[in-house]
Amino acid sequence: MTGQLPQINLEAREEFRQKAVSFGLNPDDKWIGGYVEYEWGKLKHTLDVVLDKDKVKILEFGCNIGASAVIAALCGHVVYAVDIKQKNIELANLNAAQYGVGEQIFFTLINPTDPLPYDDAFFDAIICNSVLEYVNDECLKQVLKQLDRVLKPDGKIIITGTSNRMAPKEVHKGKWFINYFPKSLGKLIYGNKKYQIGLHPFRVLRAFKGYENIDLLDNGKLYLEIKKRFGLSSLNLNILRFLKRVLRPFKISVGLLTPSFSVNLRKPK
Ligand SMILES: C[S@@+](CC[C@H](N)C(=O)[O-])C[C@H]1O[C@@H](n2cnc3c(N)ncnc32)[C@H](O)[C@@H]1O
């Protein structure tokens, strides 16, 4: 599917809006009513490029109100989506109904400390969009192991929109240098609620040891193609091209070093 988002089902939209309001959320917020549209301009391009024309079975891990799950379903994939919050799952179901893909997505509430409720090698692909940095530190190792378990050999994991611990400015809350403070100091300054830091991309890479970084293949063609489709200016594309060349001898893809990091990995066969 290309171009415009499909027409919204107005009745389902009203239900979604009312439910959002009942949860104390603003349905006109970019990250509520506008989330699917946002990901249509971002994640859709990543899926188009990384998954090519295959129609596959996808896990959307940490689905929130379902934006990425909806995009994957609109691209024709069968989607299983999990989150740890009941309210998110309720809104996600209504969100999917708005876009006519409610039947194509299986939303499930999970407990963060339980194994994922799927067989080994169940999925062809996994999407982690802006989620791993939110996973409780104590659960993260286990979560990454579970993602590896449920992914098929030769399957792909798409990690994107993830706040980078190495960045001087934390991307979600916009706080300078908080990524470099010891946790206790950061929490003391900002309070528990406002405290948010990034995730170290090399921690993720370590968990998926043996996987192939497909952003490095073909001289980084795939990564640049995604960025081009995001609508990056030619100046920014040239900066990425330059960084790609500098990082090539170290086998580091550019996406790992951006403030919101991304990496596309393939599990060994
Ligand atoms: C920014 S949202 C993710 C957005 C979503 N992936 C999308 O693209 O539309 C982060 C989500 O991660 C979920 N989350 C945090 N820890 C989790 C865990 N251990 N397992 C599953 N989801 C988790 C939160 O409940 C929240 O909904």
The ligand as an ORCA input file, in Angstrom:
! r2SCAN-3c Opt
* xyz 0 1
  C       6.448      4.628     23.445
  S       5.489      3.256     23.739
  C       5.724      2.230     22.322
  C       5.105      2.704     21.050
  C       4.699      1.590     20.104
  N       5.721      0.610     19.957
  C       4.355      2.135     18.742
  O       5.209      2.127     17.879
  O       3.231      2.586     18.552
  C       6.310      2.282     24.943
  C       5.458      1.111     25.379
  O       6.278      0.104     25.960
  C       5.458     -0.606     26.857
  N       6.311     -1.449     27.714
  C       7.158     -1.091     28.685
  N       7.750     -2.181     29.228
  C       7.294     -3.262     28.553
  C       7.524     -4.670     28.634
  N       8.360     -5.200     29.523
  N       6.861     -5.479     27.789
  C       6.016     -4.953     26.867
  N       5.745     -3.631     26.744
  C       6.374     -2.798     27.576
  C       4.719      0.513     27.586
  O       3.576      0.052     28.254
  C       4.409      1.446     26.427
  O       3.146      1.217     25.909
*
